[in-house]
């Protein structure tokens, strides 16, 4: 079974100094019948930048 996910690679700041997370797309291959079975991931060439505040909820 194959699925897709995003792996966070690094935190970077844009030109305004706002933190963003650089993420890389990975293909996820499961080795067993259930979703909890061990498997492996394969990095893909697609990347994206996501604002850190959209991934983390901060108590303020």
Steps between C-alpha positions, in 0.01 A plus 500: 500500500628850413404831659636856504617717789710809569821489705621818670860567399600838642365823647587806289403867514351693208603857403279641778666279764194276544584134570392244241550124486659350189329168433583221255241267354559129567334185371414262783499127432354265760632148523205336671125476496425764766590870498713448812731255324858609451594622156727753334491846345645626173584872467347680202623816323198713598547752784283766662530782755237509773463782756607367840198656672266287285669181628543590868240631741659739749337595831532871530 
